[in-house]
Amino acid sequence: MVRLPLTHAEVERGQRLGALLRRARGERSMLETALDAGVSPETLRKIETGRVATPAFPTIAAIAEVLGLSLDAVWSEVNQNEREAGPSRKAPTKRLAS
């Protein structure tokens, strides 16, 4: 299966997610956090550094639970810049001649 390239917005959202998880982890070790969440330390490292911009929901839910973050707080933080920017503007679509 071929994955489509990520959009700039998806990459930025992944970076915000990673920064949030790093801040929430604080002084706690990456290894301890990953093992408690049931994910590999490499997976957590990739998410925290933004290399995995669109991680699976169960992965984020498990990490958030270990870090004491509500999913509402994660969602709010990760999508903050998009809300501040206002509604996105889509390029007009071409209509096919009938």
Biopython code that builds the backbone (N, CA, C, O; Angstrom):
import numpy as np
from Bio.PDB.StructureBuilder import StructureBuilder

atoms = [
    (1, "MET", "N", (0.842, -1.179, 0.000)),
    (1, "MET", "CA", (0.000, 0.000, 0.000)),
    (1, "MET", "C", (0.889, 1.246, 0.000)),
    (1, "MET", "O", (1.837, 1.346, 0.779)),
    (2, "VAL", "N", (0.579, 2.157, -0.852)),
    (2, "VAL", "CA", (1.344, 3.391, -0.965)),
    (2, "VAL", "C", (0.675, 4.469, -0.122)),
    (2, "VAL", "O", (-0.532, 4.693, -0.217)),
    (3, "ARG", "N", (1.476, 5.128, 0.702)),
    (3, "ARG", "CA", (0.949, 6.227, 1.512)),
    (3, "ARG", "C", (1.165, 7.533, 0.769)),
    (3, "ARG", "O", (2.218, 7.764, 0.175)),
    (4, "LEU", "N", (0.158, 8.372, 0.814)),
    (4, "LEU", "CA", (0.294, 9.697, 0.216)),
    (4, "LEU", "C", (1.219, 10.539, 1.072)),
    (4, "LEU", "O", (1.276, 10.351, 2.287)),
    (5, "PRO", "N", (1.944, 11.463, 0.464)),
    (5, "PRO", "CA", (2.805, 12.350, 1.251)),
    (5, "PRO", "C", (1.967, 13.168, 2.230)),
    (5, "PRO", "O", (0.828, 13.532, 1.939)),
    (6, "LEU", "N", (2.543, 13.446, 3.382)),
    (6, "LEU", "CA", (1.842, 14.236, 4.383)),
    (6, "LEU", "C", (1.781, 15.694, 3.952)),
    (6, "LEU", "O", (2.691, 16.207, 3.300)),
    (7, "THR", "N", (0.700, 16.341, 4.326)),
    (7, "THR", "CA", (0.582, 17.769, 4.056)),
    (7, "THR", "C", (1.409, 18.537, 5.074)),
    (7, "THR", "O", (1.810, 17.997, 6.104)),
    (8, "HIS", "N", (1.652, 19.783, 4.775)),
    (8, "HIS", "CA", (2.384, 20.637, 5.709)),
    (8, "HIS", "C", (1.648, 20.712, 7.048)),
    (8, "HIS", "O", (2.280, 20.683, 8.104)),
    (9, "ALA", "N", (0.332, 20.805, 7.010)),
    (9, "ALA", "CA", (-0.475, 20.874, 8.239)),
    (9, "ALA", "C", (-0.335, 19.593, 9.060)),
    (9, "ALA", "O", (-0.260, 19.657, 10.287)),
    (10, "GLU", "N", (-0.300, 18.434, 8.404)),
    (10, "GLU", "CA", (-0.139, 17.167, 9.124)),
    (10, "GLU", "C", (1.230, 17.069, 9.786)),
    (10, "GLU", "O", (1.345, 16.580, 10.910)),
    (11, "VAL", "N", (2.255, 17.528, 9.100)),
    (11, "VAL", "CA", (3.604, 17.520, 9.664)),
    (11, "VAL", "C", (3.657, 18.427, 10.892)),
    (11, "VAL", "O", (4.199, 18.042, 11.929)),
    (12, "GLU", "N", (3.098, 19.625, 10.776)),
    (12, "GLU", "CA", (3.087, 20.554, 11.911)),
    (12, "GLU", "C", (2.298, 19.997, 13.088)),
    (12, "GLU", "O", (2.707, 20.140, 14.240)),
    (13, "ARG", "N", (1.172, 19.364, 12.798)),
    (13, "ARG", "CA", (0.353, 18.766, 13.854)),
    (13, "ARG", "C", (1.147, 17.666, 14.566)),
    (13, "ARG", "O", (1.086, 17.553, 15.790)),
    (14, "GLY", "N", (1.886, 16.865, 13.811)),
    (14, "GLY", "CA", (2.728, 15.828, 14.397)),
    (14, "GLY", "C", (3.823, 16.404, 15.279)),
    (14, "GLY", "O", (4.157, 15.830, 16.316)),
    (15, "GLN", "N", (4.379, 17.529, 14.872)),
    (15, "GLN", "CA", (5.411, 18.186, 15.677)),
    (15, "GLN", "C", (4.825, 18.734, 16.973)),
    (15, "GLN", "O", (5.461, 18.656, 18.025)),
    (16, "ARG", "N", (3.608, 19.291, 16.902)),
    (16, "ARG", "CA", (2.960, 19.778, 18.126)),
    (16, "ARG", "C", (2.643, 18.626, 19.074)),
    (16, "ARG", "O", (2.793, 18.757, 20.289)),
    (17, "LEU", "N", (2.209, 17.506, 18.523)),
    (17, "LEU", "CA", (1.928, 16.330, 19.336)),
    (17, "LEU", "C", (3.198, 15.860, 20.033)),
    (17, "LEU", "O", (3.186, 15.599, 21.236)),
    (18, "GLY", "N", (4.276, 15.754, 19.297)),
    (18, "GLY", "CA", (5.548, 15.328, 19.877)),
    (18, "GLY", "C", (6.016, 16.247, 20.986)),
    (18, "GLY", "O", (6.474, 15.782, 22.030)),
    (19, "ALA", "N", (5.905, 17.546, 20.769)),
    (19, "ALA", "CA", (6.322, 18.517, 21.789)),
    (19, "ALA", "C", (5.461, 18.389, 23.039)),
    (19, "ALA", "O", (5.973, 18.460, 24.156)),
    (20, "LEU", "N", (4.164, 18.201, 22.859)),
    (20, "LEU", "CA", (3.261, 18.028, 23.999)),
    (20, "LEU", "C", (3.649, 16.800, 24.812)),
    (20, "LEU", "O", (3.714, 16.867, 26.039)),
    (21, "LEU", "N", (3.905, 15.683, 24.143)),
    (21, "LEU", "CA", (4.259, 14.459, 24.855)),
    (21, "LEU", "C", (5.603, 14.596, 25.567)),
    (21, "LEU", "O", (5.758, 14.103, 26.685)),
    (22, "ARG", "N", (6.565, 15.250, 24.945)),
    (22, "ARG", "CA", (7.860, 15.476, 25.607)),
    (22, "ARG", "C", (7.684, 16.309, 26.864)),
    (22, "ARG", "O", (8.254, 15.991, 27.909)),
    (23, "ARG", "N", (6.892, 17.382, 26.768)),
    (23, "ARG", "CA", (6.659, 18.237, 27.956)),
    (23, "ARG", "C", (5.956, 17.449, 29.061)),
    (23, "ARG", "O", (6.316, 17.551, 30.234)),
    (24, "ALA", "N", (4.956, 16.668, 28.676)),
    (24, "ALA", "CA", (4.188, 15.910, 29.668)),
    (24, "ALA", "C", (5.054, 14.824, 30.319)),
    (24, "ALA", "O", (4.870, 14.502, 31.493)),
    (25, "ARG", "N", (5.981, 14.271, 29.569)),
    (25, "ARG", "CA", (6.852, 13.225, 30.107)),
    (25, "ARG", "C", (7.819, 13.787, 31.119)),
    (25, "ARG", "O", (8.202, 13.096, 32.063)),
    (26, "GLY", "N", (8.223, 15.035, 30.936)),
    (26, "GLY", "CA", (9.119, 15.697, 31.888)),
    (26, "GLY", "C", (10.404, 14.926, 32.106)),
    (26, "GLY", "O", (11.110, 14.600, 31.152)),
    (27, "GLU", "N", (10.708, 14.633, 33.359)),
    (27, "GLU", "CA", (11.943, 13.933, 33.717)),
    (27, "GLU", "C", (11.800, 12.413, 33.631)),
    (27, "GLU", "O", (12.783, 11.689, 33.790)),
    (28, "ARG", "N", (10.606, 11.936, 33.386)),
    (28, "ARG", "CA", (10.375, 10.497, 33.285)),
    (28, "ARG", "C", (11.122, 9.959, 32.065)),
    (28, "ARG", "O", (11.157, 10.608, 31.020)),
    (29, "SER", "N", (11.711, 8.791, 32.195)),
    (29, "SER", "CA", (12.500, 8.264, 31.082)),
    (29, "SER", "C", (11.597, 7.828, 29.926)),
    (29, "SER", "O", (10.452, 7.421, 30.120)),
    (30, "MET", "N", (12.154, 7.930, 28.724)),
    (30, "MET", "CA", (11.430, 7.503, 27.540)),
    (30, "MET", "C", (11.159, 6.004, 27.612)),
    (30, "MET", "O", (10.071, 5.548, 27.259)),
    (31, "LEU", "N", (12.141, 5.243, 28.067)),
    (31, "LEU", "CA", (11.995, 3.795, 28.165)),
    (31, "LEU", "C", (10.844, 3.422, 29.100)),
    (31, "LEU", "O", (9.988, 2.611, 28.746)),
    (32, "GLU", "N", (10.828, 4.010, 30.283)),
    (32, "GLU", "CA", (9.769, 3.721, 31.259)),
    (32, "GLU", "C", (8.397, 4.097, 30.702)),
    (32, "GLU", "O", (7.440, 3.333, 30.827)),
    (33, "THR", "N", (8.308, 5.252, 30.100)),
    (33, "THR", "CA", (7.036, 5.723, 29.541)),
    (33, "THR", "C", (6.550, 4.793, 28.438)),
    (33, "THR", "O", (5.383, 4.401, 28.412)),
    (34, "ALA", "N", (7.449, 4.447, 27.534)),
    (34, "ALA", "CA", (7.077, 3.579, 26.411)),
    (34, "ALA", "C", (6.616, 2.207, 26.906)),
    (34, "ALA", "O", (5.584, 1.698, 26.469)),
    (35, "LEU", "N", (7.379, 1.620, 27.810)),
    (35, "LEU", "CA", (7.021, 0.291, 28.310)),
    (35, "LEU", "C", (5.694, 0.317, 29.065)),
    (35, "LEU", "O", (4.882, -0.597, 28.923)),
    (36, "ASP", "N", (5.471, 1.354, 29.862)),
    (36, "ASP", "CA", (4.203, 1.472, 30.588)),
    (36, "ASP", "C", (3.023, 1.628, 29.637)),
    (36, "ASP", "O", (1.913, 1.186, 29.934)),
    (37, "ALA", "N", (3.272, 2.263, 28.483)),
    (37, "ALA", "CA", (2.208, 2.470, 27.493)),
    (37, "ALA", "C", (2.056, 1.273, 26.551)),
    (37, "ALA", "O", (1.103, 1.208, 25.774)),
    (38, "GLY", "N", (2.987, 0.338, 26.620)),
    (38, "GLY", "CA", (2.907, -0.832, 25.742)),
    (38, "GLY", "C", (3.353, -0.564, 24.322)),
    (38, "GLY", "O", (2.919, -1.241, 23.390)),
    (39, "VAL", "N", (4.227, 0.428, 24.154)),
    (39, "VAL", "CA", (4.784, 0.714, 22.823)),
    (39, "VAL", "C", (6.302, 0.621, 22.912)),
    (39, "VAL", "O", (6.870, 0.650, 24.004)),
    (40, "SER", "N", (6.940, 0.512, 21.786)),
    (40, "SER", "CA", (8.400, 0.438, 21.810)),
    (40, "SER", "C", (8.983, 1.822, 22.072)),
    (40, "SER", "O", (8.387, 2.832, 21.699)),
    (41, "PRO", "N", (10.142, 1.865, 22.709)),
    (41, "PRO", "CA", (10.800, 3.165, 22.909)),
    (41, "PRO", "C", (11.065, 3.878, 21.584)),
    (41, "PRO", "O", (11.001, 5.105, 21.519)),
    (42, "GLU", "N", (11.363, 3.114, 20.522)),
    (42, "GLU", "CA", (11.605, 3.727, 19.207)),
    (42, "GLU", "C", (10.345, 4.381, 18.668)),
    (42, "GLU", "O", (10.418, 5.443, 18.050)),
    (43, "THR", "N", (9.195, 3.767, 18.890)),
    (43, "THR", "CA", (7.929, 4.369, 18.466)),
    (43, "THR", "C", (7.706, 5.685, 19.189)),
    (43, "THR", "O", (7.355, 6.688, 18.568)),
    (44, "LEU", "N", (7.910, 5.684, 20.507)),
    (44, "LEU", "CA", (7.740, 6.925, 21.273)),
    (44, "LEU", "C", (8.735, 7.982, 20.807)),
    (44, "LEU", "O", (8.380, 9.154, 20.680)),
    (45, "ARG", "N", (9.967, 7.581, 20.555)),
    (45, "ARG", "CA", (10.985, 8.525, 20.089)),
    (45, "ARG", "C", (10.569, 9.152, 18.752)),
    (45, "ARG", "O", (10.698, 10.361, 18.559)),
    (46, "LYS", "N", (10.075, 8.330, 17.844)),
    (46, "LYS", "CA", (9.658, 8.838, 16.534)),
    (46, "LYS", "C", (8.472, 9.795, 16.659)),
    (46, "LYS", "O", (8.408, 10.800, 15.951)),
    (47, "ILE", "N", (7.540, 9.489, 17.551)),
    (47, "ILE", "CA", (6.392, 10.375, 17.745)),
    (47, "ILE", "C", (6.847, 11.692, 18.363)),
    (47, "ILE", "O", (6.440, 12.765, 17.918)),
    (48, "GLU", "N", (7.690, 11.609, 19.386)),
    (48, "GLU", "CA", (8.154, 12.822, 20.069)),
    (48, "GLU", "C", (8.980, 13.726, 19.160)),
    (48, "GLU", "O", (8.974, 14.945, 19.332)),
    (49, "THR", "N", (9.678, 13.155, 18.212)),
    (49, "THR", "CA", (10.502, 13.973, 17.314)),
    (49, "THR", "C", (9.746, 14.392, 16.059)),
    (49, "THR", "O", (10.288, 15.113, 15.221)),
    (50, "GLY", "N", (8.498, 13.947, 15.922)),
    (50, "GLY", "CA", (7.698, 14.329, 14.769)),
    (50, "GLY", "C", (7.945, 13.482, 13.544)),
    (50, "GLY", "O", (7.398, 13.770, 12.479)),
    (51, "ARG", "N", (8.763, 12.432, 13.664)),
    (51, "ARG", "CA", (9.037, 11.568, 12.508)),
    (51, "ARG", "C", (7.829, 10.725, 12.139)),
    (51, "ARG", "O", (7.692, 10.301, 10.991)),
    (52, "VAL", "N", (6.952, 10.481, 13.106)),
    (52, "VAL", "CA", (5.678, 9.814, 12.832)),
    (52, "VAL", "C", (4.610, 10.863, 13.103)),
    (52, "VAL", "O", (4.180, 11.047, 14.242)),
    (53, "ALA", "N", (4.194, 11.537, 12.064)),
    (53, "ALA", "CA", (3.272, 12.663, 12.224)),
    (53, "ALA", "C", (1.828, 12.230, 12.424)),
    (53, "ALA", "O", (1.018, 12.996, 12.947)),
    (54, "THR", "N", (1.499, 11.018, 12.014)),
    (54, "THR", "CA", (0.112, 10.545, 12.130)),
    (54, "THR", "C", (0.086, 9.180, 12.817)),
    (54, "THR", "O", (-0.252, 8.178, 12.187)),
    (55, "PRO", "N", (0.440, 9.132, 14.105)),
    (55, "PRO", "CA", (0.453, 7.846, 14.804)),
    (55, "PRO", "C", (-0.962, 7.306, 14.996)),
    (55, "PRO", "O", (-1.942, 8.048, 14.926)),
    (56, "ALA", "N", (-1.045, 6.016, 15.237)),
    (56, "ALA", "CA", (-2.338, 5.361, 15.432)),
    (56, "ALA", "C", (-2.997, 5.866, 16.722)),
    (56, "ALA", "O", (-2.326, 6.136, 17.719)),
    (57, "PHE", "N", (-4.314, 5.984, 16.673)),
    (57, "PHE", "CA", (-5.062, 6.469, 17.829)),
    (57, "PHE", "C", (-4.798, 5.650, 19.091)),
    (57, "PHE", "O", (-4.545, 6.242, 20.140)),
    (58, "PRO", "N", (-4.844, 4.298, 19.037)),
    (58, "PRO", "CA", (-4.599, 3.540, 20.276)),
    (58, "PRO", "C", (-3.213, 3.805, 20.875)),
    (58, "PRO", "O", (-3.045, 3.763, 22.094)),
    (59, "THR", "N", (-2.239, 4.073, 20.033)),
    (59, "THR", "CA", (-0.895, 4.384, 20.517)),
    (59, "THR", "C", (-0.908, 5.684, 21.303)),
    (59, "THR", "O", (-0.371, 5.750, 22.409)),
    (60, "ILE", "N", (-1.519, 6.719, 20.736)),
    (60, "ILE", "CA", (-1.585, 8.010, 21.428)),
    (60, "ILE", "C", (-2.432, 7.900, 22.693)),
    (60, "ILE", "O", (-2.089, 8.484, 23.721)),
    (61, "ALA", "N", (-3.532, 7.157, 22.625)),
    (61, "ALA", "CA", (-4.385, 6.991, 23.807)),
    (61, "ALA", "C", (-3.608, 6.324, 24.940)),
    (61, "ALA", "O", (-3.737, 6.732, 26.094)),
    (62, "ALA", "N", (-2.805, 5.308, 24.632)),
    (62, "ALA", "CA", (-2.029, 4.607, 25.657)),
    (62, "ALA", "C", (-0.961, 5.514, 26.255)),
    (62, "ALA", "O", (-0.772, 5.529, 27.472)),
    (63, "ILE", "N", (-0.263, 6.267, 25.417)),
    (63, "ILE", "CA", (0.781, 7.175, 25.911)),
    (63, "ILE", "C", (0.153, 8.277, 26.757)),
    (63, "ILE", "O", (0.658, 8.605, 27.831)),
    (64, "ALA", "N", (-0.944, 8.846, 26.274)),
    (64, "ALA", "CA", (-1.631, 9.912, 27.018)),
    (64, "ALA", "C", (-2.073, 9.414, 28.398)),
    (64, "ALA", "O", (-1.945, 10.131, 29.390)),
    (65, "GLU", "N", (-2.587, 8.201, 28.454)),
    (65, "GLU", "CA", (-3.034, 7.649, 29.739)),
    (65, "GLU", "C", (-1.865, 7.530, 30.716)),
    (65, "GLU", "O", (-1.990, 7.899, 31.884)),
    (66, "VAL", "N", (-0.741, 7.020, 30.244)),
    (66, "VAL", "CA", (0.442, 6.865, 31.090)),
    (66, "VAL", "C", (0.933, 8.225, 31.594)),
    (66, "VAL", "O", (1.407, 8.342, 32.724)),
    (67, "LEU", "N", (0.814, 9.247, 30.747)),
    (67, "LEU", "CA", (1.297, 10.582, 31.107)),
    (67, "LEU", "C", (0.252, 11.411, 31.859)),
    (67, "LEU", "O", (0.524, 12.540, 32.266)),
    (68, "GLY", "N", (-0.937, 10.848, 32.038)),
    (68, "GLY", "CA", (-1.986, 11.571, 32.756)),
    (68, "GLY", "C", (-2.624, 12.679, 31.945)),
    (68, "GLY", "O", (-3.146, 13.643, 32.504)),
    (69, "LEU", "N", (-2.584, 12.544, 30.621)),
    (69, "LEU", "CA", (-3.195, 13.538, 29.740)),
    (69, "LEU", "C", (-4.558, 13.045, 29.283)),
    (69, "LEU", "O", (-4.716, 11.872, 28.942)),
    (70, "SER", "N", (-5.524, 13.920, 29.274)),
    (70, "SER", "CA", (-6.813, 13.537, 28.695)),
    (70, "SER", "C", (-6.703, 13.650, 27.174)),
    (70, "SER", "O", (-5.929, 14.452, 26.652)),
    (71, "LEU", "N", (-7.479, 12.845, 26.488)),
    (71, "LEU", "CA", (-7.464, 12.934, 25.028)),
    (71, "LEU", "C", (-8.020, 14.272, 24.561)),
    (71, "LEU", "O", (-7.636, 14.770, 23.502)),
    (72, "ASP", "N", (-8.925, 14.856, 25.346)),
    (72, "ASP", "CA", (-9.423, 16.197, 25.014)),
    (72, "ASP", "C", (-8.288, 17.209, 25.049)),
    (72, "ASP", "O", (-8.191, 18.064, 24.169)),
    (73, "ALA", "N", (-7.432, 17.119, 26.058)),
    (73, "ALA", "CA", (-6.299, 18.049, 26.166)),
    (73, "ALA", "C", (-5.333, 17.850, 25.009)),
    (73, "ALA", "O", (-4.821, 18.820, 24.450)),
    (74, "VAL", "N", (-5.083, 16.597, 24.647)),
    (74, "VAL", "CA", (-4.182, 16.314, 23.521)),
    (74, "VAL", "C", (-4.764, 16.897, 22.239)),
    (74, "VAL", "O", (-4.060, 17.574, 21.489)),
    (75, "TRP", "N", (-6.035, 16.639, 21.985)),
    (75, "TRP", "CA", (-6.693, 17.135, 20.781)),
    (75, "TRP", "C", (-6.650, 18.661, 20.722)),
    (75, "TRP", "O", (-6.348, 19.248, 19.683)),
    (76, "SER", "N", (-6.953, 19.282, 21.844)),
    (76, "SER", "CA", (-6.982, 20.745, 21.899)),
    (76, "SER", "C", (-5.607, 21.341, 21.600)),
    (76, "SER", "O", (-5.493, 22.291, 20.825)),
    (77, "GLU", "N", (-4.577, 20.789, 22.210)),
    (77, "GLU", "CA", (-3.218, 21.293, 22.013)),
    (77, "GLU", "C", (-2.735, 21.070, 20.582)),
    (77, "GLU", "O", (-2.149, 21.964, 19.972)),
    (78, "VAL", "N", (-2.977, 19.899, 20.063)),
    (78, "VAL", "CA", (-2.472, 19.541, 18.738)),
    (78, "VAL", "C", (-3.159, 20.347, 17.645)),
    (78, "VAL", "O", (-2.534, 20.660, 16.631)),
    (79, "ASN", "N", (-4.410, 20.684, 17.823)),
    (79, "ASN", "CA", (-5.159, 21.413, 16.802)),
    (79, "ASN", "C", (-5.266, 22.905, 17.075)),
    (79, "ASN", "O", (-5.996, 23.606, 16.373)),
    (80, "GLN", "N", (-4.567, 23.397, 18.062)),
    (80, "GLN", "CA", (-4.644, 24.800, 18.466)),
    (80, "GLN", "C", (-4.351, 25.763, 17.325)),
    (80, "GLN", "O", (-5.131, 26.688, 17.096)),
    (81, "ASN", "N", (-3.273, 25.579, 16.617)),
    (81, "ASN", "CA", (-2.896, 26.514, 15.553)),
    (81, "ASN", "C", (-3.891, 26.517, 14.409)),
    (81, "ASN", "O", (-4.112, 27.552, 13.779)),
    (82, "GLU", "N", (-4.490, 25.374, 14.137)),
    (82, "GLU", "CA", (-5.457, 25.303, 13.044)),
    (82, "GLU", "C", (-6.710, 26.099, 13.385)),
    (82, "GLU", "O", (-7.284, 26.752, 12.513)),
    (83, "ARG", "N", (-7.141, 26.053, 14.649)),
    (83, "ARG", "CA", (-8.313, 26.827, 15.066)),
    (83, "ARG", "C", (-8.021, 28.321, 15.025)),
    (83, "ARG", "O", (-8.869, 29.120, 14.627)),
    (84, "GLU", "N", (-6.808, 28.691, 15.442)),
    (84, "GLU", "CA", (-6.442, 30.108, 15.444)),
    (84, "GLU", "C", (-6.370, 30.673, 14.030)),
    (84, "GLU", "O", (-6.637, 31.856, 13.818)),
    (85, "ALA", "N", (-6.012, 29.836, 13.068)),
    (85, "ALA", "CA", (-5.896, 30.285, 11.681)),
    (85, "ALA", "C", (-7.257, 30.482, 11.029)),
    (85, "ALA", "O", (-7.364, 31.126, 9.985)),
    (86, "GLY", "N", (-8.288, 29.932, 11.639)),
    (86, "GLY", "CA", (-9.626, 30.069, 11.074)),
    (86, "GLY", "C", (-9.907, 28.972, 10.077)),
    (86, "GLY", "O", (-9.103, 28.055, 9.907)),
    (87, "PRO", "N", (-11.042, 29.062, 9.419)),
    (87, "PRO", "CA", (-11.405, 28.017, 8.463)),
    (87, "PRO", "C", (-10.408, 27.956, 7.315)),
    (87, "PRO", "O", (-9.923, 28.977, 6.828)),
    (88, "SER", "N", (-10.121, 26.746, 6.904)),
    (88, "SER", "CA", (-9.171, 26.595, 5.797)),
    (88, "SER", "C", (-9.850, 26.986, 4.491)),
    (88, "SER", "O", (-11.061, 26.852, 4.320)),
    (89, "ARG", "N", (-9.038, 27.462, 3.604)),
    (89, "ARG", "CA", (-9.561, 27.839, 2.297)),
    (89, "ARG", "C", (-9.145, 26.787, 1.301)),
    (89, "ARG", "O", (-7.960, 26.521, 1.099)),
    (90, "LYS", "N", (-10.117, 26.211, 0.699)),
    (90, "LYS", "CA", (-9.843, 25.202, -0.317)),
    (90, "LYS", "C", (-9.747, 25.889, -1.674)),
    (90, "LYS", "O", (-10.404, 26.895, -1.944)),
    (91, "ALA", "N", (-8.916, 25.312, -2.500)),
    (91, "ALA", "CA", (-8.831, 25.812, -3.861)),
    (91, "ALA", "C", (-10.126, 25.485, -4.568)),
    (91, "ALA", "O", (-10.687, 24.412, -4.344)),
    (92, "PRO", "N", (-10.620, 26.370, -5.413)),
    (92, "PRO", "CA", (-11.847, 26.069, -6.123)),
    (92, "PRO", "C", (-11.692, 24.827, -6.971)),
    (92, "PRO", "O", (-10.638, 24.590, -7.560)),
    (93, "THR", "N", (-12.726, 24.056, -7.027)),
    (93, "THR", "CA", (-12.684, 22.834, -7.828)),
    (93, "THR", "C", (-13.200, 23.135, -9.221)),
    (93, "THR", "O", (-14.095, 23.961, -9.403)),
    (94, "LYS", "N", (-12.626, 22.458, -10.201)),
    (94, "LYS", "CA", (-13.093, 22.625, -11.579)),
    (94, "LYS", "C", (-14.329, 21.787, -11.779)),
    (94, "LYS", "O", (-14.441, 20.671, -11.270)),
    (95, "ARG", "N", (-15.230, 22.331, -12.511)),
    (95, "ARG", "CA", (-16.444, 21.588, -12.869)),
    (95, "ARG", "C", (-16.235, 20.976, -14.234)),
    (95, "ARG", "O", (-15.747, 21.612, -15.168)),
    (96, "LEU", "N", (-16.622, 19.719, -14.314)),
    (96, "LEU", "CA", (-16.516, 19.058, -15.604)),
    (96, "LEU", "C", (-17.697, 19.470, -16.478)),
    (96, "LEU", "O", (-18.821, 19.616, -16.000)),
    (97, "ALA", "N", (-17.425, 19.651, -17.740)),
    (97, "ALA", "CA", (-18.500, 19.991, -18.676)),
    (97, "ALA", "C", (-19.440, 18.802, -18.796)),
    (97, "ALA", "O", (-18.998, 17.655, -18.868)),
    (98, "SER", "N", (-20.740, 19.082, -18.817)),
    (98, "SER", "CA", (-21.703, 17.979, -18.922)),
    (98, "SER", "C", (-22.086, 17.734, -20.348)),
    (98, "SER", "O", (-22.888, 16.843, -20.628)),
]
sb = StructureBuilder()
sb.init_structure("model")
sb.init_model(0)
sb.init_chain("A")
sb.init_seg("    ")
for serial, (resi, resn, name, xyz) in enumerate(atoms, 1):
    if name == "N":
        sb.init_residue(resn, " ", resi, " ")
    sb.init_atom(name, np.array(xyz, "f"), 0.0, 1.0, " ", f" {name:<3s}", serial, name[0])
structure = sb.get_structure()
